Amino acid sequence: LEGKLVRRIENLGQQIFDIEFFPDGRQIAVAGGQPGKSGEVRIVELDDGEVRAVLVRSTDVIWDIAFRPESIELAVACADKSIRLVNLENLEETLVLQSHADWVTGVIWTPDGKTLVSSSRDKSAKVFDVEKEQLLVSYKGHNSAVRGLSVSTDGKQVYSVGGDKKLHRWNLSNGKPIKTVALGGDGFRTIQGPGWVLIPNSDMRLLKIDVAKDS
């Protein structure tokens, strides 16, 4: 890798907040928009940079997106307080969840694709059964906005971070807390690895937290 710019992709939103690769690696989904005015997800072909489709037009930005494992669906976290589910074959919205009281900042699926977990500026994280369109669990251990989350590889626990400067570890099945770890700054996202979690932090550090010993 030479680190050279290969191509710029034009015709995207004013601000971009998340980019995810399609499972086949040929396309990307780009989430963003104009704060307080509009939001959308654009599907872009990597070969030529062309925008194939525009999804989930919203009155505020799109913060996060997540492909459902072994599925053709995309979960979308919106600043208009909603979570949208989109079928990527016909590009239609199949479900709208409206359980949060403020921006939905993050979405993540459990490894089996049966359960969706969300984070919000309303200081909560929530667990949904999307087939039953049912809220299963609300985690309210944060005392500030929740900005990012991930699910353990066994699908049993959730790691969440936000404005309270802590990593929270809690049970997905019942929302009960397991452990918190002080971060020294606001956490913006969690990136799951084998036995560890990476956290981009507001104090200009990328933290690596060992979680394997607590499993």
FIVEXKOL-790872 format. One record per residue (C-alpha): chain; x, y, z. Coordinates in steps of 0.5 Angstrom, whole numbers. Layout:
<nodes>
+------+-------+-------+-------+
! unit !    xx !    yy !    zz !
+------+-------+-------+-------+
!    A !     X !     Y !     Z !
...
+------+-------+-------+-------+
</nodes>
This chain:
<nodes>
+------+-------+-------+-------+
! unit !    xx !    yy !    zz !
+------+-------+-------+-------+
!    A !     0 !     0 !     0 !
!    A !     3 !     7 !    -2 !
!    A !    -2 !    11 !     2 !
!    A !    -4 !    15 !    -5 !
!    A !   -11 !    17 !    -6 !
!    A !   -14 !    13 !   -11 !
!    A !   -21 !    16 !   -13 !
!    A !   -26 !    21 !   -10 !
!    A !   -33 !    19 !    -9 !
!    A !   -37 !    25 !   -10 !
!    A !   -45 !    27 !   -10 !
!    A !   -45 !    25 !    -2 !
!    A !   -49 !    28 !     4 !
!    A !   -46 !    35 !     7 !
!    A !   -43 !    31 !    13 !
!    A !   -42 !    23 !    13 !
!    A !   -42 !    20 !    20 !
!    A !   -41 !    12 !    18 !
!    A !   -39 !     8 !    12 !
!    A !   -40 !     0 !    11 !
!    A !   -38 !    -5 !     6 !
!    A !   -44 !    -9 !     3 !
!    A !   -42 !   -17 !     5 !
!    A !   -40 !   -18 !    -3 !
!    A !   -35 !   -12 !    -2 !
!    A !   -37 !    -9 !    -9 !
!    A !   -42 !    -3 !    -6 !
!    A !   -42 !     1 !     0 !
!    A !   -47 !     5 !     4 !
!    A !   -46 !    12 !     6 !
!    A !   -50 !    15 !    12 !
!    A !   -50 !    23 !    13 !
!    A !   -54 !    29 !    12 !
!    A !   -54 !    36 !    14 !
!    A !   -55 !    37 !    21 !
!    A !   -62 !    39 !    23 !
!    A !   -65 !    39 !    16 !
!    A !   -64 !    33 !    12 !
!    A !   -61 !    26 !    13 !
!    A !   -60 !    20 !     8 !
!    A !   -56 !    13 !     6 !
!    A !   -53 !    13 !    -1 !
!    A !   -51 !     6 !    -4 !
!    A !   -45 !     7 !    -8 !
!    A !   -42 !     3 !   -13 !
!    A !   -34 !     2 !   -11 !
!    A !   -32 !     1 !   -19 !
!    A !   -34 !     7 !   -21 !
!    A !   -37 !    11 !   -15 !
!    A !   -44 !    12 !   -18 !
!    A !   -49 !    13 !   -13 !
!    A !   -54 !     7 !   -14 !
!    A !   -60 !     9 !    -9 !
!    A !   -62 !    14 !    -4 !
!    A !   -65 !    11 !     2 !
!    A !   -68 !    13 !     9 !
!    A !   -69 !    20 !     7 !
!    A !   -70 !    24 !    14 !
!    A !   -71 !    31 !    17 !
!    A !   -64 !    30 !    21 !
!    A !   -58 !    26 !    20 !
!    A !   -57 !    19 !    20 !
!    A !   -51 !    17 !    25 !
!    A !   -50 !    10 !    24 !
!    A !   -52 !     4 !    20 !
!    A !   -51 !    -4 !    21 !
!    A !   -52 !   -10 !    16 !
!    A !   -56 !   -15 !    19 !
!    A !   -52 !   -22 !    19 !
!    A !   -54 !   -27 !    13 !
!    A !   -60 !   -22 !    11 !
!    A !   -61 !   -17 !     6 !
!    A !   -63 !   -12 !    11 !
!    A !   -60 !    -5 !    14 !
!    A !   -61 !    -2 !    20 !
!    A !   -61 !     5 !    20 !
!    A !   -60 !    10 !    27 !
!    A !   -63 !    17 !    26 !
!    A !   -63 !    23 !    29 !
!    A !   -70 !    24 !    28 !
!    A !   -71 !    19 !    34 !
!    A !   -73 !    13 !    30 !
!    A !   -69 !     6 !    28 !
!    A !   -71 !     4 !    21 !
!    A !   -70 !    -3 !    17 !
!    A !   -69 !    -3 !    10 !
!    A !   -70 !    -9 !     5 !
!    A !   -64 !    -8 !     0 !
!    A !   -67 !   -12 !    -5 !
!    A !   -73 !    -7 !    -6 !
!    A !   -70 !    -1 !    -3 !
!    A !   -76 !    -1 !     2 !
!    A !   -77 !     1 !     9 !
!    A !   -80 !    -5 !    13 !
!    A !   -80 !    -3 !    20 !
!    A !   -79 !     3 !    24 !
!    A !   -78 !     3 !    31 !
!    A !   -79 !     9 !    35 !
!    A !   -78 !     8 !    43 !
!    A !   -72 !    13 !    44 !
!    A !   -73 !    20 !    46 !
!    A !   -67 !    23 !    43 !
!    A !   -62 !    22 !    37 !
!    A !   -61 !    15 !    36 !
!    A !   -53 !    15 !    35 !
!    A !   -52 !     7 !    34 !
!    A !   -54 !     1 !    32 !
!    A !   -51 !    -6 !    32 !
!    A !   -54 !   -13 !    31 !
!    A !   -53 !   -20 !    35 !
!    A !   -48 !   -25 !    31 !
!    A !   -54 !   -29 !    30 !
!    A !   -58 !   -23 !    27 !
!    A !   -64 !   -24 !    31 !
!    A !   -63 !   -18 !    36 !
!    A !   -62 !   -11 !    35 !
!    A !   -59 !    -6 !    40 !
!    A !   -59 !     1 !    40 !
!    A !   -56 !     7 !    43 !
!    A !   -58 !    14 !    44 !
!    A !   -57 !    21 !    47 !
!    A !   -63 !    20 !    51 !
!    A !   -58 !    16 !    56 !
!    A !   -60 !     9 !    54 !
!    A !   -59 !     3 !    50 !
!    A !   -64 !    -1 !    48 !
!    A !   -65 !    -9 !    46 !
!    A !   -70 !   -10 !    40 !
!    A !   -73 !   -17 !    37 !
!    A !   -75 !   -14 !    30 !
!    A !   -79 !   -20 !    28 !
!    A !   -84 !   -19 !    34 !
!    A !   -83 !   -11 !    33 !
!    A !   -82 !   -12 !    41 !
!    A !   -77 !    -8 !    46 !
!    A !   -74 !   -13 !    50 !
!    A !   -69 !    -9 !    55 !
!    A !   -67 !    -2 !    56 !
!    A !   -60 !    -1 !    60 !
!    A !   -60 !     6 !    63 !
!    A !   -54 !     5 !    67 !
!    A !   -51 !    11 !    63 !
!    A !   -52 !    18 !    66 !
!    A !   -50 !    22 !    59 !
!    A !   -51 !    21 !    52 !
!    A !   -50 !    14 !    49 !
!    A !   -45 !    14 !    43 !
!    A !   -43 !     7 !    41 !
!    A !   -44 !     0 !    43 !
!    A !   -42 !    -7 !    41 !
!    A !   -44 !   -14 !    42 !
!    A !   -40 !   -20 !    45 !
!    A !   -38 !   -25 !    40 !
!    A !   -42 !   -30 !    44 !
!    A !   -48 !   -25 !    43 !
!    A !   -49 !   -25 !    51 !
!    A !   -46 !   -18 !    53 !
!    A !   -46 !   -11 !    51 !
!    A !   -41 !    -6 !    51 !
!    A !   -43 !     1 !    51 !
!    A !   -40 !     8 !    52 !
!    A !   -41 !    16 !    52 !
!    A !   -41 !    22 !    55 !
!    A !   -40 !    19 !    62 !
!    A !   -33 !    17 !    61 !
!    A !   -34 !    10 !    62 !
!    A !   -34 !     3 !    58 !
!    A !   -41 !     0 !    61 !
!    A !   -41 !    -8 !    60 !
!    A !   -48 !   -11 !    61 !
!    A !   -52 !   -17 !    60 !
!    A !   -56 !   -17 !    53 !
!    A !   -62 !   -21 !    56 !
!    A !   -64 !   -17 !    62 !
!    A !   -60 !   -11 !    62 !
!    A !   -56 !   -12 !    68 !
!    A !   -50 !    -9 !    69 !
!    A !   -43 !   -13 !    70 !
!    A !   -38 !    -8 !    70 !
!    A !   -36 !    -1 !    68 !
!    A !   -29 !     2 !    67 !
!    A !   -27 !     9 !    67 !
!    A !   -24 !    12 !    60 !
!    A !   -22 !    19 !    62 !
!    A !   -26 !    22 !    57 !
!    A !   -32 !    21 !    53 !
!    A !   -32 !    15 !    49 !
!    A !   -35 !    15 !    41 !
!    A !   -35 !     8 !    39 !
!    A !   -33 !     1 !    41 !
!    A !   -30 !    -4 !    36 !
!    A !   -30 !   -11 !    38 !
!    A !   -24 !   -16 !    38 !
!    A !   -22 !   -22 !    40 !
!    A !   -22 !   -21 !    48 !
!    A !   -21 !   -14 !    47 !
!    A !   -25 !    -7 !    45 !
!    A !   -22 !    -1 !    42 !
!    A !   -25 !     6 !    44 !
!    A !   -24 !    12 !    40 !
!    A !   -24 !    17 !    46 !
!    A !   -24 !    25 !    47 !
!    A !   -18 !    26 !    50 !
!    A !   -14 !    24 !    44 !
!    A !   -13 !    17 !    45 !
!    A !   -15 !    10 !    42 !
!    A !   -16 !     6 !    48 !
!    A !   -16 !    -2 !    48 !
!    A !   -19 !    -5 !    54 !
!    A !   -18 !   -12 !    55 !
!    A !   -25 !   -16 !    57 !
!    A !   -23 !   -23 !    56 !
!    A !   -21 !   -24 !    63 !
!    A !   -27 !   -22 !    65 !
!    A !   -31 !   -27 !    61 !
+------+-------+-------+-------+
</nodes>
